[in-house]
Amino acid sequence: MKHNINKKWILPVLIMAIGTCSISSCKEESVKKEERQQYVIPDSILKTLKIDIVRTCPLVDALTLTGTVDFNQDKQVNIYPLVSGNVEDVKVQLGDYVQKGQVLAIVKSTEMAGYSNSLVNAETNLAVAKKNLDAQHDLFRSGLASQLDVNAAEAAYQQAVAQLEMVNRILKINGNNTQGNYVIKAPISGFIVQKNVTNNTAIRTDNGNNLFTISDLKDVWIYANVYESNISKIHLGDPVDVTTISYPNRIFKGRVDKMMNVLDPTNKVMKVKVVLPNNDYALKPQMFASILVTNKENKQSICISSKALVFDNSRYYVLKYQGNGIAVITPVEVINTIGDKTYIASGIEVGDQIIASQAILIYDTLNN
């Protein structure tokens, strides 16, 4: 009988004990959950955080294009042969910087020898015509020559003067060399960007190939490719940021200078020209470039620092600061991110405070 009494009381006691443990554990979990929700950022960390106030700003649209660096064709000169002959002395190489008037090459030319001979003949004819004119004036004063003879001598003299002037002009155009050489000189200062001649090359004036191309690379053009779907997003004067593979951490500032308004029949893209200053000659022709084009729309949008944004589980979040070290993870809808600014569609309101530094660190702490 005593044994049965023990069994009778053991079961309720066990149930009560289990129930008591269950209630106790639930309370502990509840307390822990409450502690996680009410996590307070320590003052030592809070002092290092940047707290931003949410505000509105003009909505900016951005488009990334690809393109290549090219010469500034307004500051580029192609040098063609003005006479036929043989190149004897090429003094520059591809990539050299030359000053205006610097000798690039010397051409031995029979045409230049002919111009020199014409100069001698013209000077001789002028001297003879001048002596004949003076003689006719003396004879006219002595009564031995008529006015008609004087007029004929005057006409011959004027023709000799005109002939000499013409020969001098031709020589000036061709370098004023009287030794039978045609001297090729740089018409502008810049870099030799094309060189199609070597020593002993025979050149002719009827050959359409240029000898040299000189370009001033202090300004360069960039041609960007715009697909049909993006043409409406590009406008004249839009500011652009250009980056290259050679200088990944450097941003070159420019603006859209011209839209070609025709599509390339092969690639189905419209070309857009961007003009960039290049005073240090960092940008080289034929470099590949990435062009970020931005334009302001006539709309306002909530904007925050991109450093305040956290991406996790395929969503964007910010940490809304409520004061007294309390921060709340808040999901947001992102419109666009351009540089250090992110435009928000929903999730926060103007005037809210958000943590704009070490956001990932605080986010991980709140999640854990």
C-alpha positions as CSV (number, residue, x, y, z in Angstrom):
1,M,0.0,0.0,0.0
2,K,2.9,2.4,0.9
3,H,4.5,1.7,-2.5
4,N,1.3,2.7,-4.3
5,I,1.1,6.0,-2.5
6,N,4.6,6.9,-3.7
7,K,3.6,6.3,-7.3
8,K,0.5,8.4,-6.9
9,W,2.4,11.5,-5.8
10,I,5.5,11.1,-8.0
11,L,3.7,11.8,-11.3
12,P,2.1,15.1,-10.4
13,V,5.3,16.3,-8.8
14,L,7.2,15.5,-12.1
15,I,4.5,17.3,-14.2
16,M,4.8,20.3,-12.0
17,A,8.5,20.3,-12.2
18,I,8.4,20.0,-15.9
19,G,5.9,22.8,-16.1
20,T,7.9,24.9,-13.9
21,C,11.0,24.4,-16.0
22,S,9.1,25.1,-19.2
23,I,7.7,28.4,-17.8
24,S,11.1,29.4,-16.6
25,S,12.8,28.7,-19.9
26,C,10.1,30.6,-21.8
27,K,10.6,33.6,-19.5
28,E,14.3,33.4,-20.2
29,E,13.8,33.3,-23.9
30,S,11.4,36.2,-23.7
31,V,13.9,38.2,-21.7
32,K,16.6,37.4,-24.2
33,K,14.4,38.4,-27.1
34,E,13.5,41.6,-25.4
35,E,17.2,42.3,-24.8
36,R,18.0,41.8,-28.5
37,Q,15.3,44.1,-29.6
38,Q,16.4,46.8,-27.2
39,Y,20.1,46.6,-28.0
40,V,21.7,49.9,-27.0
41,I,24.7,51.1,-29.0
42,P,27.5,51.8,-26.5
43,D,28.6,55.4,-26.0
44,S,32.1,54.5,-27.1
45,I,30.8,53.4,-30.5
46,L,28.1,56.0,-30.7
47,K,30.6,58.8,-30.6
48,T,32.3,57.4,-33.7
49,L,29.2,57.1,-35.8
50,K,27.9,59.6,-38.3
51,I,24.2,60.3,-38.0
52,D,22.5,61.9,-41.0
53,I,19.1,63.5,-41.3
54,V,17.0,62.2,-44.3
55,R,16.3,65.0,-46.8
56,T,15.1,65.5,-50.4
57,C,17.3,66.4,-53.4
58,P,16.8,66.6,-57.2
59,L,16.5,63.2,-58.7
60,V,19.4,62.4,-60.9
61,D,19.4,59.7,-63.7
62,A,22.6,58.0,-64.7
63,L,23.7,55.9,-67.6
64,T,27.0,54.1,-68.2
65,L,28.3,54.0,-71.7
66,T,31.4,52.6,-73.4
67,G,33.7,54.4,-75.8
68,T,37.2,55.2,-77.0
69,V,39.5,58.2,-76.7
70,D,40.3,60.0,-80.0
71,F,42.2,63.0,-81.2
72,N,40.7,66.5,-81.1
73,Q,40.2,66.9,-84.8
74,D,39.9,70.7,-84.5
75,K,43.6,70.7,-83.3
76,Q,44.9,68.1,-85.7
77,V,46.9,68.7,-88.9
78,N,47.6,66.2,-91.7
79,I,50.8,67.0,-93.7
80,Y,50.7,66.1,-97.4
81,P,53.6,66.4,-99.9
82,L,53.5,69.6,-102.0
83,V,56.2,68.5,-104.3
84,S,57.5,65.2,-105.7
85,G,60.9,63.8,-104.7
86,N,62.9,61.5,-102.4
87,V,62.9,61.7,-98.7
88,E,66.5,62.0,-97.4
89,D,66.3,62.9,-93.8
90,V,63.4,62.1,-91.4
91,K,64.1,63.8,-88.1
92,V,61.2,62.7,-85.9
93,Q,59.6,59.5,-84.8
94,L,56.0,58.4,-83.9
95,G,55.0,59.9,-80.5
96,D,57.6,62.7,-80.6
97,Y,56.5,66.1,-79.4
98,V,57.4,68.9,-81.9
99,Q,57.3,72.7,-81.8
100,K,55.7,74.8,-84.5
101,G,58.3,75.4,-87.3
102,Q,60.4,72.4,-86.3
103,V,61.9,70.5,-89.3
104,L,60.3,67.0,-89.7
105,A,62.0,65.8,-92.9
106,I,63.9,66.9,-95.9
107,V,62.9,66.0,-99.5
108,K,65.3,66.2,-102.5
109,S,63.1,67.5,-105.3
110,T,63.6,68.3,-108.9
111,E,60.5,70.6,-108.7
112,M,62.3,72.7,-106.0
113,A,65.4,72.8,-108.3
114,G,63.1,74.1,-111.0
115,Y,61.7,76.8,-108.7
116,S,65.2,77.9,-107.8
117,N,66.1,78.2,-111.5
118,S,62.9,80.1,-112.1
119,L,63.9,82.5,-109.4
120,V,67.3,83.2,-111.0
121,N,65.6,83.7,-114.4
122,A,63.0,86.1,-112.9
123,E,65.7,88.1,-111.1
124,T,67.8,88.3,-114.3
125,N,64.8,89.4,-116.4
126,L,63.9,92.0,-113.9
127,A,67.4,93.5,-114.0
128,V,67.4,93.5,-117.8
129,A,63.9,95.1,-117.9
130,K,65.0,97.8,-115.4
131,K,68.1,98.7,-117.5
132,N,66.0,98.8,-120.7
133,L,63.4,101.1,-119.0
134,D,66.1,103.4,-117.8
135,A,67.7,103.5,-121.3
136,Q,64.4,104.3,-122.9
137,H,63.8,107.2,-120.4
138,D,67.2,108.6,-121.3
139,L,66.6,108.3,-125.1
140,F,63.1,109.9,-124.6
141,R,64.7,112.9,-122.9
142,S,67.2,113.2,-125.8
143,G,64.5,112.9,-128.4
144,L,65.8,109.7,-129.7
145,A,62.8,107.5,-128.4
146,S,59.1,108.0,-128.5
147,Q,56.6,107.8,-125.7
148,L,55.5,104.5,-127.2
149,D,59.0,103.0,-126.7
150,V,58.9,104.2,-123.1
151,N,55.5,102.6,-122.5
152,A,56.6,99.3,-123.9
153,A,59.7,99.3,-121.7
154,E,57.5,100.2,-118.7
155,A,55.2,97.3,-119.4
156,A,58.1,94.8,-119.8
157,Y,59.5,96.0,-116.4
158,Q,56.1,95.5,-114.7
159,Q,55.8,92.0,-116.1
160,A,59.3,91.1,-114.8
161,V,58.3,92.4,-111.4
162,A,55.1,90.3,-111.4
163,Q,57.0,87.2,-112.5
164,L,59.5,87.6,-109.7
165,E,56.8,88.1,-107.1
166,M,55.0,84.9,-108.4
167,V,58.2,82.9,-108.1
168,N,58.9,84.2,-104.6
169,R,55.4,83.3,-103.5
170,I,55.8,79.7,-104.9
171,L,59.1,79.3,-103.1
172,K,57.6,80.7,-99.9
173,I,54.7,78.1,-100.0
174,N,57.3,75.4,-100.5
175,G,59.7,76.5,-97.7
176,N,61.8,79.2,-99.4
177,N,64.6,76.7,-100.0
178,T,66.8,77.5,-103.0
179,Q,69.1,74.5,-102.8
180,G,66.7,72.1,-104.4
181,N,65.3,70.7,-101.1
182,Y,61.8,70.7,-99.9
183,V,61.9,71.1,-96.1
184,I,58.8,69.7,-94.2
185,K,58.1,71.8,-91.1
186,A,55.6,71.4,-88.3
187,P,52.7,73.8,-88.8
188,I,51.6,73.5,-85.2
189,S,53.0,72.3,-81.9
190,G,51.9,68.8,-80.8
191,F,52.6,65.1,-81.0
192,I,53.4,63.0,-84.1
193,V,50.4,60.7,-84.0
194,Q,50.9,59.3,-87.5
195,K,54.0,58.8,-89.5
196,N,53.8,57.3,-93.0
197,V,57.3,58.1,-94.4
198,T,60.8,56.8,-93.9
199,N,64.2,57.7,-95.4
200,N,64.5,57.0,-99.2
201,T,60.8,57.0,-99.6
202,A,59.7,58.4,-103.0
203,I,56.7,60.7,-102.7
204,R,54.4,62.2,-105.3
205,T,51.9,65.0,-105.1
206,D,49.2,62.8,-106.7
207,N,49.5,60.3,-103.8
208,G,46.7,60.8,-101.3
209,N,48.6,59.5,-98.3
210,N,49.6,62.0,-95.7
211,L,53.3,62.1,-94.5
212,F,52.7,63.0,-90.9
213,T,49.8,63.8,-88.6
214,I,50.3,66.2,-85.7
215,S,47.8,66.6,-82.9
216,D,47.7,68.8,-79.8
217,L,46.6,66.3,-77.1
218,K,45.8,69.0,-74.5
219,D,42.2,68.4,-75.4
220,V,40.8,65.0,-76.5
221,W,37.5,63.7,-77.8
222,I,35.8,60.6,-76.5
223,Y,33.2,58.9,-78.7
224,A,30.6,57.0,-76.6
225,N,28.1,54.4,-77.9
226,V,24.5,55.0,-77.1
227,Y,21.9,52.2,-77.9
228,E,18.5,53.1,-79.2
229,S,16.8,52.4,-75.8
230,N,19.0,55.0,-74.1
231,I,18.9,57.9,-76.7
232,S,16.2,59.7,-74.8
233,K,18.3,59.7,-71.6
234,I,21.2,61.7,-73.2
235,H,21.2,65.5,-73.6
236,L,23.6,68.1,-74.8
237,G,25.6,69.5,-71.9
238,D,25.0,66.5,-69.6
239,P,28.0,66.2,-67.2
240,V,30.0,63.0,-67.5
241,D,32.6,61.1,-65.4
242,V,35.1,59.2,-67.5
243,T,37.3,56.3,-66.2
244,T,39.8,54.2,-68.0
245,I,41.6,50.9,-67.4
246,S,44.9,52.7,-67.1
247,Y,43.6,55.0,-64.3
248,P,40.9,53.1,-62.5
249,N,40.9,55.4,-59.5
250,R,40.9,58.6,-61.5
251,I,37.8,60.3,-62.7
252,F,38.0,62.7,-65.7
253,K,35.2,65.4,-65.8
254,G,33.6,66.5,-69.0
255,R,30.3,67.2,-70.7
256,V,28.4,65.9,-73.7
257,D,29.5,68.2,-76.5
258,K,27.7,66.8,-79.6
259,M,25.1,64.1,-80.5
260,M,25.6,62.7,-84.0
261,N,21.8,62.0,-84.4
262,V,22.5,59.0,-86.8
263,L,22.8,55.4,-86.0
264,D,25.8,53.3,-87.0
265,P,24.3,50.8,-89.6
266,T,26.5,48.0,-88.3
267,N,26.3,48.4,-84.5
268,K,23.0,50.2,-84.3
269,V,24.4,52.8,-81.9
270,M,24.5,56.5,-81.9
271,K,27.8,58.3,-81.3
272,V,28.1,61.0,-78.6
273,K,31.1,63.2,-78.5
274,V,32.6,64.2,-75.1
275,V,35.4,66.9,-74.9
276,L,37.9,66.5,-72.1
277,P,40.9,68.6,-71.0
278,N,44.1,66.5,-71.1
279,N,46.8,68.9,-69.8
280,D,49.0,66.1,-68.4
281,Y,48.5,63.9,-71.6
282,A,47.2,61.1,-69.4
283,L,44.5,60.1,-72.0
284,K,45.9,58.5,-75.1
285,P,44.1,58.0,-78.4
286,Q,42.4,54.6,-78.8
287,M,42.1,54.0,-75.0
288,F,38.9,52.3,-74.0
289,A,36.8,54.4,-71.6
290,S,33.8,54.0,-69.4
291,I,31.5,57.1,-69.5
292,L,29.0,57.8,-66.7
293,V,26.4,60.3,-68.0
294,T,24.2,62.0,-65.4
295,N,21.2,64.4,-65.8
296,K,18.9,66.0,-63.4
297,E,15.2,65.3,-63.8
298,N,12.5,67.7,-62.8
299,K,11.6,65.6,-59.7
300,Q,12.5,65.5,-56.1
301,S,13.4,62.3,-54.2
302,I,14.6,61.2,-50.8
303,C,18.3,60.8,-50.9
304,I,20.8,59.4,-48.4
305,S,24.5,58.7,-48.2
306,S,25.4,55.4,-50.0
307,K,27.4,54.5,-46.9
308,A,24.2,54.2,-44.9
309,L,22.9,51.5,-47.2
310,V,23.1,47.7,-46.3
311,F,22.3,45.0,-48.8
312,D,21.3,41.6,-47.3
313,N,19.1,38.7,-48.3
314,S,18.3,40.4,-51.7
315,R,17.0,43.6,-50.0
316,Y,18.3,47.0,-49.0
317,Y,18.2,48.2,-45.4
318,V,19.1,51.3,-43.4
319,L,19.5,51.8,-39.7
320,K,17.0,54.3,-38.4
321,Y,18.3,55.9,-35.3
322,Q,15.7,56.6,-32.6
323,G,17.9,58.3,-30.0
324,N,19.4,57.1,-26.7
325,G,21.6,54.5,-28.6
326,I,18.6,52.7,-30.1
327,A,18.7,51.8,-33.8
328,V,16.1,49.9,-35.8
329,I,16.7,47.9,-39.0
330,T,14.4,49.4,-41.7
331,P,13.9,48.0,-45.2
332,V,13.9,50.5,-48.1
333,E,13.2,50.6,-51.8
334,V,16.1,52.0,-53.8
335,I,15.6,54.0,-57.0
336,N,19.2,54.5,-58.0
337,T,22.7,54.9,-56.7
338,I,25.0,57.4,-58.2
339,G,28.4,57.8,-56.5
340,D,28.0,58.7,-52.8
341,K,24.2,59.3,-53.1
342,T,21.4,56.8,-53.1
343,Y,17.8,57.8,-54.1
344,I,15.0,56.1,-52.0
345,A,11.4,55.4,-53.1
346,S,10.0,54.3,-49.8
347,G,10.8,53.0,-46.3
348,I,12.0,56.2,-44.6
349,E,10.7,59.8,-44.5
350,V,12.2,63.3,-44.6
351,G,13.5,64.2,-41.1
352,D,14.4,60.6,-40.0
353,Q,17.8,60.0,-38.6
354,I,19.9,57.2,-40.0
355,I,23.3,55.8,-39.2
356,A,25.6,56.8,-42.1
357,S,28.9,55.2,-41.0
358,Q,29.8,51.7,-39.9
359,A,26.3,50.6,-40.9
360,I,27.3,47.0,-41.7
361,L,28.9,46.6,-38.2
362,I,25.8,47.9,-36.4
363,Y,23.5,45.9,-38.7
364,D,25.3,42.6,-37.9
365,T,25.2,43.3,-34.2
366,L,21.5,44.0,-34.3
367,N,20.9,40.8,-36.3
368,N,22.9,38.7,-33.9
